[in-house]
Amino acid sequence: MKKFAWILPVSAGILWGSIGVFIRTLDNYGMDSFTVVESRVSMALLLLLAGIGIYDRKQLKVRLKDLWILALAGIAGMFGLNVTYNEAINHLPLSLAAVLLSLSPVFVLILASVFFKEKITARKAGCAVLAILGCTLASGLLESLTGLELSPVGIVMGVASGIFYALYSIFTKSAMKRGYSGLTITFYCMLAVGIILAPLSDWGQIFSFYREAPAANTGFMILHALCGSVLPYVLYTVAIQFMDAGKVSILAAGEPVAAMVFGMIFFREIPTPLEFLGLAVTVAAIVLLGMPERRKDRKASMGKPVRLNKG
């Protein structure tokens, strides 16, 4: 499994890149950002609960002394990321907000080196720079900067979204070191987000969406929850079990590129030559980082294996 573990964060990044397809549909329906996230998280919780009930109900057991880690991963990671990223989008062009979010691998590398003593190797640092450069090109930001007035609040929120993304990696790795599985961590993180967002969301709109076309819209919400929350978060979290958190964050950095591809497929948005170049650079960074390391580098960069139990 370890040999192919790089596929997990890459797949997570691709799935997160599909979120825009669902968000545009719900935005056109009139849902605000809090309601959109809550509609996804509430369905994701139902799917996770059903999956855990079928797979192993013991996955729901957590020690009271560990609840704070799972709560922080959900609040600081998932909730903090969504709030700050939404605010960044409200104050900045979407392309710039996406690029600021893509800075998260840098924060993960720094935090992981502090808390988990993970080595910042030349390969990791180089691939992180390549991934950020690729995301910048793919976003179309460089072609839209002329005459652009940047909001200080938007910049702060965009950088904060990258930091919160990094905090999710740190807290989930801490939870894994305490013996919790990816399913358990993802479920309780989303539960924390769902509880916080519940009073801030328009439930009337959510129920109205379901009533409008029960079968079709329920299927839409299941896909939204699977592609935007359940699968990517579980894949990303499980990947942290097998490799350094910094490496996982870089391998998942293809999200903006995936979003560009989905835009081409569903909305006929044709990328510019620079955006295509960004796609190539980002893919190159992911491929380089996913290549087997030399034995010397591997020994230097690998952390202690994480042992899991089902308690």
C-alpha positions as CSV (number, residue, x, y, z in Angstrom):
1,M,0.0,0.0,0.0
2,K,2.8,2.4,0.9
3,K,4.2,2.2,-2.6
4,F,1.0,3.5,-4.1
5,A,0.0,5.9,-1.2
6,W,0.8,8.9,-3.4
7,I,-2.4,8.1,-5.4
8,L,-4.5,9.0,-2.3
9,P,-3.7,12.7,-2.0
10,V,-3.6,13.2,-5.8
11,S,-7.1,11.7,-6.0
12,A,-8.2,13.9,-3.1
13,G,-7.0,17.0,-4.9
14,I,-8.8,16.0,-8.1
15,L,-12.1,15.4,-6.2
16,W,-11.8,18.8,-4.3
17,G,-11.3,20.4,-7.8
18,S,-14.8,19.2,-8.7
19,I,-16.5,21.2,-5.9
20,G,-17.0,24.3,-8.2
21,V,-19.3,22.3,-10.4
22,F,-21.7,21.7,-7.5
23,I,-21.2,25.1,-5.9
24,R,-22.2,26.9,-9.1
25,T,-25.4,24.9,-9.3
26,L,-26.4,25.6,-5.7
27,D,-25.3,29.3,-6.0
28,N,-27.6,29.7,-9.0
29,Y,-30.3,28.2,-6.8
30,G,-29.8,31.1,-4.3
31,M,-27.9,29.4,-1.5
32,D,-25.4,31.4,0.5
33,S,-21.9,30.0,1.2
34,F,-22.7,28.7,4.7
35,T,-25.8,26.9,3.4
36,V,-23.9,25.3,0.6
37,V,-21.3,24.0,2.9
38,E,-23.9,22.8,5.4
39,S,-25.9,21.0,2.7
40,R,-22.7,19.1,1.7
41,V,-21.6,18.4,5.3
42,S,-25.0,17.2,6.5
43,M,-25.3,14.7,3.7
44,A,-21.6,13.7,4.2
45,L,-22.3,12.9,7.8
46,L,-25.2,10.6,6.9
47,L,-23.1,8.8,4.3
48,L,-20.1,8.4,6.8
49,L,-22.5,7.2,9.5
50,A,-24.0,4.6,7.2
51,G,-20.5,3.5,6.0
52,I,-19.1,3.2,9.5
53,G,-22.3,1.3,10.6
54,I,-21.7,-1.2,7.9
55,Y,-17.9,-1.4,8.1
56,D,-17.2,-1.2,11.8
57,R,-19.2,0.6,14.5
58,K,-16.2,0.7,16.8
59,Q,-14.9,3.5,14.5
60,L,-17.3,5.8,16.3
61,K,-15.6,5.2,19.7
62,V,-13.3,8.0,20.8
63,R,-11.7,8.8,24.2
64,L,-13.0,11.9,25.9
65,K,-9.5,13.2,26.4
66,D,-8.9,13.2,22.6
67,L,-12.1,15.0,21.6
68,W,-10.3,18.3,21.6
69,I,-7.9,17.2,18.8
70,L,-10.8,16.1,16.6
71,A,-12.8,19.2,17.4
72,L,-9.8,21.5,16.5
73,A,-9.2,19.6,13.3
74,G,-12.8,20.2,12.4
75,I,-13.1,23.8,13.6
76,A,-9.6,25.1,12.7
77,G,-9.2,22.9,9.7
78,M,-12.5,22.4,7.9
79,F,-14.6,25.3,9.3
80,G,-11.7,27.9,9.4
81,L,-10.7,27.0,5.9
82,N,-14.2,27.4,4.5
83,V,-14.9,30.7,6.3
84,T,-11.6,32.4,5.4
85,Y,-11.6,31.1,1.8
86,N,-15.2,32.4,1.3
87,E,-14.2,35.8,2.7
88,A,-11.1,35.8,0.4
89,I,-13.3,35.1,-2.6
90,N,-15.6,38.0,-1.5
91,H,-12.7,40.5,-1.5
92,L,-10.4,39.2,-4.2
93,P,-10.6,37.7,-7.7
94,L,-11.2,33.9,-7.5
95,S,-7.9,33.2,-9.1
96,L,-5.9,35.1,-6.5
97,A,-7.9,33.5,-3.7
98,A,-7.1,30.1,-5.1
99,V,-3.4,30.9,-5.4
100,L,-3.2,32.1,-1.7
101,L,-4.9,28.8,-0.7
102,S,-2.3,26.9,-2.7
103,L,0.4,28.3,-0.3
104,S,-0.8,25.7,2.2
105,P,2.0,23.2,1.4
106,V,4.6,25.7,2.6
107,F,2.8,26.1,5.9
108,V,2.4,22.3,6.2
109,L,6.2,21.8,5.6
110,I,7.0,24.3,8.3
111,L,4.5,23.1,10.9
112,A,5.3,19.4,10.3
113,S,9.0,20.1,10.8
114,V,8.2,21.8,14.1
115,F,5.7,19.3,15.5
116,F,6.7,16.0,13.9
117,K,10.4,16.7,13.1
118,E,9.7,15.9,9.4
119,K,12.7,16.9,7.3
120,I,12.3,19.7,4.8
121,T,14.2,18.0,1.9
122,A,15.3,19.8,-1.3
123,R,12.8,17.7,-3.2
124,K,9.9,18.7,-1.0
125,A,10.8,22.4,-1.1
126,G,11.4,22.4,-4.8
127,C,8.1,20.6,-5.6
128,A,6.2,22.9,-3.3
129,V,7.6,25.9,-5.2
130,L,6.8,24.2,-8.5
131,A,3.2,23.4,-7.3
132,I,2.6,27.0,-6.2
133,L,4.0,28.3,-9.5
134,G,1.8,25.9,-11.5
135,C,-1.3,26.9,-9.5
136,T,-0.5,30.6,-10.1
137,L,-0.2,30.1,-13.9
138,A,-3.3,27.8,-14.0
139,S,-5.4,30.3,-12.1
140,G,-5.0,32.9,-14.8
141,L,-3.9,35.4,-12.1
142,L,-0.9,36.8,-14.0
143,E,-3.2,37.8,-16.9
144,S,-5.6,39.7,-14.7
145,L,-3.3,41.7,-12.4
146,T,-3.2,44.8,-14.6
147,G,-4.9,47.7,-12.9
148,L,-6.2,45.3,-10.1
149,E,-6.7,46.9,-6.6
150,L,-6.0,44.3,-4.0
151,S,-7.9,44.2,-0.7
152,P,-5.7,43.9,2.5
153,V,-8.6,42.0,4.2
154,G,-8.8,39.6,1.2
155,I,-5.1,39.0,1.2
156,V,-5.1,38.2,5.0
157,M,-8.1,35.9,4.6
158,G,-6.5,34.1,1.6
159,V,-3.3,33.5,3.5
160,A,-5.3,32.4,6.6
161,S,-7.2,29.9,4.4
162,G,-3.8,28.3,3.6
163,I,-2.8,28.2,7.2
164,F,-6.1,26.6,8.3
165,Y,-5.7,24.0,5.5
166,A,-2.2,23.3,7.0
167,L,-3.6,23.0,10.5
168,Y,-6.0,20.3,9.4
169,S,-3.0,18.2,8.3
170,I,-1.3,18.8,11.6
171,F,-4.3,18.0,13.8
172,T,-5.3,14.9,11.8
173,K,-1.8,13.5,12.0
174,S,-1.8,14.1,15.7
175,A,-5.1,12.2,15.9
176,M,-3.7,9.3,13.9
177,K,-0.7,9.1,16.2
178,R,-3.3,8.5,19.0
179,G,-4.6,5.5,17.1
180,Y,-7.7,6.8,15.2
181,S,-8.5,5.8,11.6
182,G,-9.2,8.2,8.7
183,L,-13.0,7.4,8.9
184,T,-13.2,8.3,12.6
185,I,-11.2,11.5,12.2
186,T,-13.2,12.6,9.1
187,F,-16.6,11.9,10.8
188,Y,-15.9,13.8,14.0
189,C,-14.3,16.7,12.1
190,M,-17.4,17.1,9.9
191,L,-19.6,16.7,12.9
192,A,-18.0,19.7,14.5
193,V,-18.4,21.7,11.3
194,G,-22.0,20.6,10.9
195,I,-22.9,21.7,14.5
196,I,-21.3,25.1,14.1
197,L,-22.9,25.8,10.7
198,A,-26.4,24.5,11.6
199,P,-27.7,27.8,13.1
200,L,-26.0,29.9,10.4
201,S,-27.6,28.0,7.4
202,D,-30.9,28.4,5.6
203,W,-32.5,25.0,6.2
204,G,-35.6,26.2,4.3
205,Q,-33.6,26.5,1.1
206,I,-32.0,23.1,1.7
207,F,-35.3,21.3,2.1
208,S,-36.8,23.3,-0.7
209,F,-34.0,22.0,-3.0
210,Y,-34.8,18.4,-2.1
211,R,-38.5,18.9,-2.6
212,E,-38.1,20.5,-6.0
213,A,-36.9,17.2,-7.6
214,P,-36.5,14.6,-4.8
215,A,-34.8,11.8,-6.7
216,A,-32.5,13.9,-9.0
217,N,-31.5,16.5,-6.3
218,T,-30.9,13.8,-3.7
219,G,-28.6,12.1,-6.1
220,F,-26.9,15.5,-6.8
221,M,-26.4,16.1,-3.1
222,I,-25.0,12.6,-2.6
223,L,-22.5,13.2,-5.4
224,H,-21.7,16.6,-3.9
225,A,-21.0,15.1,-0.5
226,L,-19.0,12.2,-1.9
227,C,-16.8,14.3,-4.2
228,G,-16.5,17.4,-2.0
229,S,-16.2,16.0,1.5
230,V,-16.3,12.2,2.2
231,L,-13.9,10.8,-0.4
232,P,-11.3,13.6,-0.5
233,Y,-11.0,14.1,3.2
234,V,-10.9,10.3,3.9
235,L,-8.2,9.8,1.2
236,Y,-6.2,12.8,2.4
237,T,-6.4,11.8,6.0
238,V,-5.5,8.1,5.3
239,A,-2.5,9.3,3.2
240,I,-1.0,11.0,6.2
241,Q,-0.8,7.6,7.8
242,F,1.7,6.4,5.1
243,M,3.8,9.5,4.3
244,D,4.9,12.9,5.7
245,A,2.2,15.5,6.0
246,G,4.3,18.0,3.9
247,K,4.5,15.5,1.1
248,V,0.7,14.8,1.2
249,S,-0.1,18.5,1.0
250,I,2.0,19.0,-2.1
251,L,0.6,15.9,-3.8
252,A,-2.9,17.2,-3.2
253,A,-2.0,20.7,-4.7
254,G,-3.5,19.8,-8.0
255,E,-6.9,21.0,-6.9
256,P,-6.9,24.3,-9.0
257,V,-5.7,22.4,-12.0
258,A,-8.5,19.9,-11.6
259,A,-10.9,22.7,-11.2
260,M,-9.7,24.1,-14.6
261,V,-10.2,20.8,-16.3
262,F,-13.7,20.5,-14.8
263,G,-14.4,24.0,-16.0
264,M,-13.5,22.9,-19.6
265,I,-15.7,19.8,-19.4
266,F,-18.8,21.3,-17.8
267,F,-18.7,25.0,-18.6
268,R,-16.7,25.1,-21.8
269,E,-14.1,27.4,-20.2
270,I,-11.1,27.3,-22.5
271,P,-7.8,27.9,-20.7
272,T,-5.2,30.2,-22.1
273,P,-1.7,29.0,-23.1
274,L,-0.3,30.2,-19.7
275,E,-3.0,28.2,-17.9
276,F,-2.1,25.1,-19.8
277,L,1.5,25.7,-18.9
278,G,0.4,25.9,-15.2
279,L,-1.3,22.6,-15.6
280,A,1.9,21.0,-16.9
281,V,4.1,22.5,-14.2
282,T,1.7,21.4,-11.4
283,V,1.5,17.9,-12.8
284,A,5.3,17.8,-13.1
285,A,5.7,18.8,-9.4
286,I,3.3,16.0,-8.4
287,V,5.0,13.4,-10.6
288,L,8.5,14.4,-9.3
289,L,7.4,14.2,-5.7
290,G,5.6,10.9,-6.3
291,M,8.7,9.2,-7.8
292,P,10.5,6.8,-5.5
293,E,13.2,8.4,-3.3
294,R,16.7,7.3,-3.1
295,R,17.3,5.1,0.0
296,K,19.4,7.8,1.7
297,D,16.7,10.5,1.2
298,R,13.9,8.1,2.3
299,K,15.6,7.3,5.6
300,A,16.1,11.0,6.2
301,S,12.5,12.0,5.5
302,M,10.4,9.2,6.8
303,G,8.8,9.6,10.2
304,K,7.9,6.9,12.6
305,P,5.1,4.6,11.4
306,V,1.7,5.3,12.8
307,R,0.0,2.4,14.4
308,L,-3.7,2.2,14.3
309,N,-6.3,0.5,16.4
310,K,-10.0,0.3,16.0
311,G,-10.7,1.7,19.5
